[in-house]
Amino acid sequence: MADEAASKTEAGEPTPDLRAQLLKLIVEVGPLAVFFLVNARAGIYWGTGLFMGATIISLIASRVLFGRIPPMPLISGAFILVFGGLTVWLQDDHFIKLKPTIVNGLFAAALFGGLLAGHSLLKIVFGEVFRLTEEGWRKLTFRWACFFTCLALLNEIVWRTVSTDAWVSFKVFAIMPLTMIFAVAQLGLLKAHEAPSN
């Protein structure tokens, strides 16, 4: 039986763990793909409206498939609904363009504020996933706070200097890859500051 399972994995079929990760990626990226495709065909207002709908479906799917909605997608989803709603209602695309700036700015402010108060908010959110020393949590929190600040500033520069279609492409094809690259770049820190197991 074990040999059969191993042969299936060797044959190129994804393992259950890999399938779960791929499913999570689809759930997270799905709304952005909808936003990009609909914007390209019908414009920013239709794109924003369907982006909101796809975000709600994504959050529900996350709850049903994985038993929980991670805090960051939940907060981002709430802002998408508020700023997307204002965009569609007022027919003003400034609101949806400002959303990444405000969300990333708030994440950065919360992380920096927590550090000033002597707390690592990332430890509260990810303490069950990673086992780090207190110094490791402080460094990781500081790095992510700086990264969110850079994303907020980058979004401000891009939406104010390029066309709406170019901004949508930036949102879909630049922000998530940049975030994934940054996350992978933190693996050395996670390893260096791994807390000893009890």
SETOR-691510 format. One record per residue (C-alpha): residue number from 1; residue in one letter; x, y, z. Coordinates in Angstrom, 3 decimals, always signed. Example, Ala and Ser with C-alpha at 12.3 -4.5 7.8 and 13.67 -1.06 7.14 Angstrom:
- 1; a; +12.300; -4.500; +7.800
- 2; s; +13.670; -1.060; +7.140
//
This chain:
- 1; m; +0.000; +0.000; +0.000
- 2; a; +2.824; +2.378; +0.921
- 3; d; +4.650; +1.348; -2.258
- 4; e; +1.552; +2.176; -4.285
- 5; a; +1.274; +5.629; -2.684
- 6; a; +4.973; +6.258; -3.276
- 7; s; +4.685; +5.227; -6.892
- 8; k; +1.766; +7.580; -7.412
- 9; t; +3.837; +10.434; -6.018
- 10; e; +6.793; +9.411; -8.175
- 11; a; +4.490; +9.317; -11.194
- 12; g; +4.053; +13.051; -10.810
- 13; e; +0.732; +13.251; -8.983
- 14; p; +0.716; +16.002; -6.341
- 15; t; +0.887; +14.912; -2.705
- 16; p; -2.025; +15.859; -0.411
- 17; d; +0.141; +18.622; +1.106
- 18; l; +0.967; +20.053; -2.310
- 19; r; -2.685; +19.836; -3.387
- 20; a; -3.702; +21.819; -0.294
- 21; q; -1.078; +24.500; -1.033
- 22; l; -2.182; +24.739; -4.677
- 23; l; -5.807; +25.021; -3.574
- 24; k; -4.901; +27.826; -1.147
- 25; l; -3.043; +29.639; -3.928
- 26; i; -6.047; +29.358; -6.268
- 27; v; -8.400; +30.644; -3.563
- 28; e; -6.115; +33.631; -2.876
- 29; v; -5.224; +34.473; -6.486
- 30; g; -8.703; +33.830; -7.939
- 31; p; -10.175; +37.273; -7.140
- 32; l; -7.128; +39.039; -8.604
- 33; a; -7.424; +36.993; -11.804
- 34; v; -11.103; +37.951; -12.057
- 35; f; -10.202; +41.617; -11.493
- 36; f; -7.555; +41.559; -14.217
- 37; l; -9.624; +39.690; -16.828
- 38; v; -12.846; +41.648; -16.328
- 39; n; -11.011; +44.991; -16.248
- 40; a; -9.334; +44.111; -19.551
- 41; r; -12.692; +43.335; -21.196
- 42; a; -15.199; +45.634; -19.500
- 43; g; -13.270; +48.318; -17.593
- 44; i; -12.388; +49.180; -14.018
- 45; y; -15.948; +49.477; -12.653
- 46; w; -17.111; +46.052; -13.838
- 47; g; -13.718; +44.679; -12.798
- 48; t; -14.095; +46.161; -9.320
- 49; g; -17.660; +44.889; -8.894
- 50; l; -16.754; +41.335; -9.836
- 51; f; -13.539; +41.602; -7.793
- 52; m; -15.732; +42.258; -4.744
- 53; g; -17.935; +39.263; -5.537
- 54; a; -14.940; +36.997; -6.136
- 55; t; -13.396; +38.169; -2.849
- 56; i; -16.523; +37.165; -0.910
- 57; i; -16.518; +33.759; -2.629
- 58; s; -12.793; +33.378; -1.863
- 59; l; -13.291; +34.112; +1.857
- 60; i; -16.203; +31.662; +2.061
- 61; a; -14.163; +29.019; +0.203
- 62; s; -11.261; +29.534; +2.604
- 63; r; -13.575; +29.000; +5.581
- 64; v; -15.206; +25.902; +4.063
- 65; l; -12.045; +24.262; +2.680
- 66; f; -9.517; +25.126; +5.386
- 67; g; -11.714; +25.756; +8.428
- 68; r; -10.531; +29.323; +8.933
- 69; i; -10.034; +32.666; +7.250
- 70; p; -6.507; +34.048; +7.820
- 71; p; -6.509; +37.548; +9.378
- 72; m; -4.738; +39.382; +6.550
- 73; p; -7.041; +38.216; +3.708
- 74; l; -10.019; +38.963; +5.970
- 75; i; -8.864; +42.539; +6.654
- 76; s; -7.914; +43.076; +3.013
- 77; g; -11.286; +41.639; +1.932
- 78; a; -13.146; +44.080; +4.184
- 79; f; -11.259; +46.988; +2.621
- 80; i; -11.933; +45.648; -0.885
- 81; l; -15.659; +45.653; -0.129
- 82; v; -15.605; +49.173; +1.345
- 83; f; -13.355; +50.825; -1.232
- 84; g; -14.708; +48.743; -4.095
- 85; g; -18.232; +49.711; -3.082
- 86; l; -17.274; +53.395; -3.079
- 87; t; -15.592; +52.985; -6.476
- 88; v; -18.678; +51.445; -8.082
- 89; w; -21.216; +53.653; -6.304
- 90; l; -19.428; +56.963; -6.974
- 91; q; -17.937; +55.838; -10.308
- 92; d; -14.530; +57.020; -9.105
- 93; d; -11.603; +54.613; -9.483
- 94; h; -9.437; +56.538; -7.009
- 95; f; -10.961; +54.549; -4.157
- 96; i; -9.929; +51.105; -5.403
- 97; k; -6.487; +52.457; -6.318
- 98; l; -6.004; +53.846; -2.807
- 99; k; -7.008; +50.568; -1.142
- 100; p; -3.546; +48.893; -1.326
- 101; t; -1.889; +52.044; +0.022
- 102; i; -4.230; +52.233; +3.003
- 103; v; -4.212; +48.498; +3.797
- 104; n; -0.423; +48.174; +3.583
- 105; g; -0.007; +51.425; +5.510
- 106; l; -2.273; +50.135; +8.279
- 107; f; -0.426; +46.799; +8.449
- 108; a; +2.885; +48.679; +8.699
- 109; a; +1.557; +51.072; +11.356
- 110; a; +0.150; +48.185; +13.420
- 111; l; +3.439; +46.251; +13.279
- 112; f; +5.590; +49.294; +14.073
- 113; g; +3.166; +50.326; +16.836
- 114; g; +3.315; +46.856; +18.356
- 115; l; +7.112; +46.948; +18.372
- 116; l; +7.111; +50.358; +20.074
- 117; a; +4.782; +48.920; +22.711
- 118; g; +7.120; +45.953; +23.182
- 119; h; +4.992; +43.386; +21.361
- 120; s; +5.408; +41.442; +18.128
- 121; l; +2.000; +41.232; +16.498
- 122; l; +3.317; +38.636; +14.054
- 123; k; +3.948; +36.324; +17.003
- 124; i; +0.264; +36.600; +17.938
- 125; v; -0.812; +35.756; +14.379
- 126; f; +1.828; +33.164; +13.433
- 127; g; +2.985; +31.866; +16.826
- 128; e; +1.409; +28.473; +16.170
- 129; v; +3.107; +28.162; +12.778
- 130; f; +6.673; +29.289; +13.567
- 131; r; +8.750; +28.784; +16.713
- 132; l; +11.098; +31.754; +17.008
- 133; t; +13.088; +33.451; +19.724
- 134; e; +11.852; +36.854; +20.904
- 135; e; +14.664; +38.504; +18.940
- 136; g; +13.583; +36.562; +15.856
- 137; w; +9.993; +37.751; +16.192
- 138; r; +11.162; +41.371; +16.626
- 139; k; +13.380; +41.208; +13.540
- 140; l; +10.725; +39.478; +11.443
- 141; t; +8.078; +41.986; +12.520
- 142; f; +10.350; +44.928; +11.741
- 143; r; +11.171; +43.557; +8.290
- 144; w; +7.511; +42.985; +7.410
- 145; a; +6.581; +46.452; +8.680
- 146; c; +9.242; +47.951; +6.391
- 147; f; +8.033; +45.805; +3.493
- 148; f; +4.406; +46.910; +3.935
- 149; t; +5.595; +50.535; +4.051
- 150; c; +7.455; +50.024; +0.757
- 151; l; +4.379; +48.421; -0.845
- 152; a; +2.219; +51.364; +0.226
- 153; l; +4.699; +53.876; -1.214
- 154; l; +5.152; +51.842; -4.394
- 155; n; +1.387; +51.698; -4.952
- 156; e; +1.159; +55.476; -4.524
- 157; i; +3.875; +56.032; -7.123
- 158; v; +2.410; +53.565; -9.619
- 159; w; -1.275; +54.576; -9.560
- 160; r; -0.377; +58.272; -9.801
- 161; t; +1.981; +57.837; -12.776
- 162; v; +0.507; +55.128; -15.042
- 163; s; -2.793; +54.301; -16.735
- 164; t; -5.556; +52.396; -14.935
- 165; d; -4.900; +49.249; -16.991
- 166; a; -1.187; +49.421; -16.160
- 167; w; -2.017; +49.844; -12.465
- 168; v; -4.289; +46.774; -12.542
- 169; s; -1.464; +44.778; -14.149
- 170; f; +0.905; +46.019; -11.444
- 171; k; -1.557; +45.005; -8.708
- 172; v; -2.063; +41.522; -10.169
- 173; f; +1.406; +40.668; -11.489
- 174; a; +3.775; +42.614; -9.220
- 175; i; +2.418; +42.860; -5.670
- 176; m; +1.857; +39.141; -5.042
- 177; p; +5.165; +37.979; -6.613
- 178; l; +7.037; +40.677; -4.655
- 179; t; +5.348; +39.489; -1.453
- 180; m; +6.200; +35.849; -2.161
- 181; i; +9.836; +36.707; -2.958
- 182; f; +10.094; +38.740; +0.244
- 183; a; +8.556; +35.906; +2.290
- 184; v; +11.017; +33.374; +0.847
- 185; a; +13.867; +35.779; +1.602
- 186; q; +12.952; +35.545; +5.312
- 187; l; +13.679; +31.807; +5.496
- 188; g; +17.253; +32.487; +6.610
- 189; l; +15.997; +34.602; +9.515
- 190; l; +13.461; +31.932; +10.472
- 191; k; +16.204; +29.320; +10.530
- 192; a; +18.732; +31.481; +12.356
- 193; h; +16.266; +32.422; +15.124
- 194; e; +14.391; +29.150; +15.497
- 195; a; +13.495; +28.598; +19.139
- 196; p; +14.711; +25.357; +20.696
- 197; s; +11.936; +22.811; +21.118
- 198; n; +10.940; +22.052; +24.687
//
